[in-house]
Structure formats: C-alpha cells, structure tokens
Amino acid sequence: MSIAVHSEPRIIALKVTKEAIISRLADGRTISVPLAWSWRLSNATPAQRNHFVIIGDGEGVHWPALDEDLSARGMLQGVPPRPPKRVHGKRREAS
C-alpha cells in the first residue's frame, strides 16, 4: 500500500483582512503575515484582495487582477515579495 505524504505546506483556506493575510494549512496550522508584507495587496481594493485562487495543490495563492503570488513556504519562512525597483522615475519589476 502506498500513501502519498505532502512534505510541503499546503494552504487550504485563506482570508485577507485590513491588516493581515491569514492562511489555514492542511496540517492544521494557521499562519498570518501582515498585509503590508505585500505591497500589491496593500495598494489593492478589498474586492481585489478577496479575488484569489489557491494554486498548485495549495502550494500558493494567486491574485489574477494584481499579478501577485504568495507561497505557503514563503509565508512560513518570512520571505515577502520584493517591490519593484525604480529606474529613472519609473517602476520596474524586481528580478
């Protein structure tokens, strides 16, 4: 008999408040990061914040209207998305 075990954290539910991004993981843990952690979500409307898709069997979350992705692993490790760099007064996505 073979049992598949996920060694990676998996998000099964997500809630975005005015102050935090709160993820419920498949293993029962709940993790939270400050909303300010994501510059895209911080600048988004409540409707944009609440329009997300859990992707990759729970490996992360995608906000289509914002082109924002957060991973469960990144949230656990404290790795926020980088804001774009400014080049000659214009924004350029960080690489």
Secondary structure, 3 states (H helix, E strand, C coil): CCCCCCCCCCEEEEEECCCEEEEEECCCCEEEEEHHHCHHHHCCCHHHHCCCEEEHHHCEEEECCCCEEEEHHHHHHCCCCCCCEEECCEEECCC
